[in-house]
């Protein structure tokens, strides 16, 4: 393993053992505070909730900057094993959702449900290229994000995203890099490569809920629509006029979607 579990800031809240555990993983250059609202939704319904800060983010140490995206998937599965998590609802924002999807696909977590918040089941740049779309905008955004990170970095600090819901998206992108170790930011984005969990996830037919801003620039709406068309067991909640951080910026609508699809996510028999 590239990372030590004791180097991570992990928050676990016990719940009813008869309920599916809820596991949240934040996106690149954020921390688990952005998941406070969605964790609370499941906590109030008796679910065990677990979240953690990725290495170099929030309160988690960065043991090494020599790692690949695959190592984050392996780390995520190691946490599930360590806490003996079974039948989970795995939820992730942005890169965190890709890690959750990759964990299910690689380790065949067939008893899971998946929530993708402003996220995707593959490398969006690669998927855009496959569709013969212009992927240059996404690739350029990622390159600029990494290049500006070292200039913006001040110190590692756990910024509370859920307490600052009114901060505009452009300012958030700056805050993200001010308080996240730049090596972690770059390693997380450079090595997505040919990542795709789609083939395995489609075959496994697990419940997938997508919560996505219609004005997304990181993962544009057409990519999500194409992805969704290939799944049979998928639901989408769209946030009109919202972008990459929609799921926690509009927690009221998020709770509405979660209530609408709760039975779907807990795999309750009809």
Secondary structure as GFF3:
##gff-version 3
##sequence-region A 1 270
A	DSSP	three_ten_helix	5	7	.	.	.	ID=ss1
A	DSSP	beta_strand	10	13	.	.	.	ID=ss2
A	DSSP	beta_strand	22	25	.	.	.	ID=ss3
A	DSSP	three_ten_helix	32	35	.	.	.	ID=ss4
A	DSSP	alpha_helix	36	44	.	.	.	ID=ss5
A	DSSP	beta_strand	49	52	.	.	.	ID=ss6
A	DSSP	alpha_helix	69	82	.	.	.	ID=ss7
A	DSSP	beta_strand	89	93	.	.	.	ID=ss8
A	DSSP	alpha_helix	95	107	.	.	.	ID=ss9
A	DSSP	beta_strand	113	117	.	.	.	ID=ss10
A	DSSP	alpha_helix	124	130	.	.	.	ID=ss11
A	DSSP	alpha_helix	136	152	.	.	.	ID=ss12
A	DSSP	alpha_helix	169	178	.	.	.	ID=ss13
A	DSSP	alpha_helix	182	190	.	.	.	ID=ss14
A	DSSP	alpha_helix	198	204	.	.	.	ID=ss15
A	DSSP	beta_strand	208	213	.	.	.	ID=ss16
A	DSSP	alpha_helix	221	228	.	.	.	ID=ss17
A	DSSP	beta_strand	234	239	.	.	.	ID=ss18
A	DSSP	alpha_helix	246	249	.	.	.	ID=ss19
A	DSSP	alpha_helix	251	260	.	.	.	ID=ss20
A	DSSP	alpha_helix	262	265	.	.	.	ID=ss21
###
